[in-house]
Amino acid sequence: MKKMLVATAAFAVMAGSVAGAGPAWAHADDGLIQYKEPNAEWVMPDLKDEVLFTAEADVEAVVDQMPLTFKTVAVNHEAVYNLEDWVVCGESPSKGKALSAKTKSVTLMVERPGADNCAT
């Protein structure tokens, strides 16, 4: 009789813990997940002296991968092919300015690393 009572009690404890666990797709931390506000303010980062490739990635991260067109302006309207051969020396919108979903493009003035002749 004691063995049956112990076995029944153990089964009741196990059944209660399984029943209390909830469905497999439920997560204990669902209430802790925090999402960004849909209208959170995006701010243009300071890109001066950053490699062009890194600068573009930084802007994309700030605007949560929202589609943007990047325009580059180099000295003497030189073609910009390799994003790692150029350094940002100016930006529009300027650093600290608010970006929004209406922002469609970002213009980056670039120069060769070590140069002192930023495109304007």
C-alpha positions in Angstrom: 0.0 0.0 0.0 2.9 2.4 0.8 4.5 1.8 -2.6 1.2 2.6 -4.4 0.7 5.7 -2.3 4.3 7.0 -3.1 3.9 6.1 -6.8 0.5 7.9 -6.9 1.9 11.0 -5.2 4.9 11.1 -7.5 2.7 10.8 -10.5 0.5 13.6 -9.3 3.5 15.9 -8.8 4.8 15.1 -12.3 1.4 15.6 -13.9 1.0 19.0 -12.1 4.3 20.2 -13.3 3.7 19.2 -16.9 0.2 20.7 -16.9 1.5 23.9 -15.3 4.2 24.3 -17.9 1.8 25.5 -20.6 2.1 24.9 -24.3 5.5 24.2 -25.8 5.5 27.5 -27.9 5.0 29.7 -24.8 8.1 31.3 -23.4 8.6 32.4 -19.9 10.4 35.6 -21.0 7.7 36.7 -23.5 6.7 39.5 -21.1 10.3 40.7 -20.9 10.8 41.2 -24.6 11.0 44.9 -25.4 10.4 46.2 -28.9 11.5 49.6 -30.2 8.9 52.3 -30.4 7.7 52.6 -34.0 8.4 56.3 -33.9 11.6 56.2 -32.0 13.8 59.1 -33.1 16.7 58.2 -35.4 19.8 60.5 -35.2 22.5 60.8 -37.8 25.7 59.5 -36.4 29.1 61.3 -36.6 30.8 59.7 -39.6 33.8 62.0 -40.0 37.0 60.1 -40.6 35.2 56.7 -40.9 35.9 54.4 -43.8 32.9 54.7 -46.3 31.9 51.1 -45.9 31.7 51.3 -42.1 29.9 54.7 -42.3 27.2 53.3 -44.5 26.7 50.4 -42.2 26.5 52.7 -39.2 23.7 54.7 -40.8 21.8 51.6 -41.8 22.0 50.3 -38.2 20.6 53.6 -36.9 17.6 53.5 -39.2 16.9 49.8 -38.6 17.8 48.8 -42.2 15.2 51.2 -43.7 15.9 51.5 -47.4 18.2 54.5 -48.1 20.1 55.7 -51.1 23.7 56.7 -50.4 25.1 59.4 -52.5 28.9 60.0 -52.5 30.6 63.2 -53.5 34.4 62.9 -54.1 36.9 65.6 -55.1 36.8 66.4 -58.8 33.7 64.2 -59.1 36.0 61.1 -59.0 34.2 57.8 -59.3 33.8 55.9 -56.0 34.0 52.2 -56.6 35.6 50.6 -53.6 34.0 51.6 -50.4 37.1 50.8 -48.3 39.3 53.2 -50.2 37.5 56.3 -49.1 37.1 58.2 -45.8 34.1 60.3 -44.9 34.9 64.0 -44.5 31.4 65.5 -44.5 27.8 64.3 -44.4 24.2 65.5 -45.1 22.1 65.4 -43.0 24.8 66.5 -40.5 25.6 64.7 -37.4 23.0 64.9 -34.7 20.2 65.7 -37.0 17.0 63.7 -36.8 16.3 61.1 -39.4 12.8 59.8 -40.2 11.0 57.5 -42.5 10.8 60.4 -44.9 14.6 60.5 -45.2 15.3 58.9 -48.6 18.9 59.6 -49.1 22.1 60.4 -47.3 25.0 62.3 -49.0 28.5 61.5 -47.9 31.5 63.7 -48.9 34.6 61.5 -49.2 38.3 61.8 -49.7 41.2 59.5 -49.9 42.7 58.4 -46.5 45.2 61.0 -45.4 44.0 63.7 -47.8 43.0 67.2 -46.8 40.8 68.1 -49.7 37.2 67.2 -48.8 34.7 67.4 -51.5 32.0 70.1 -51.1 
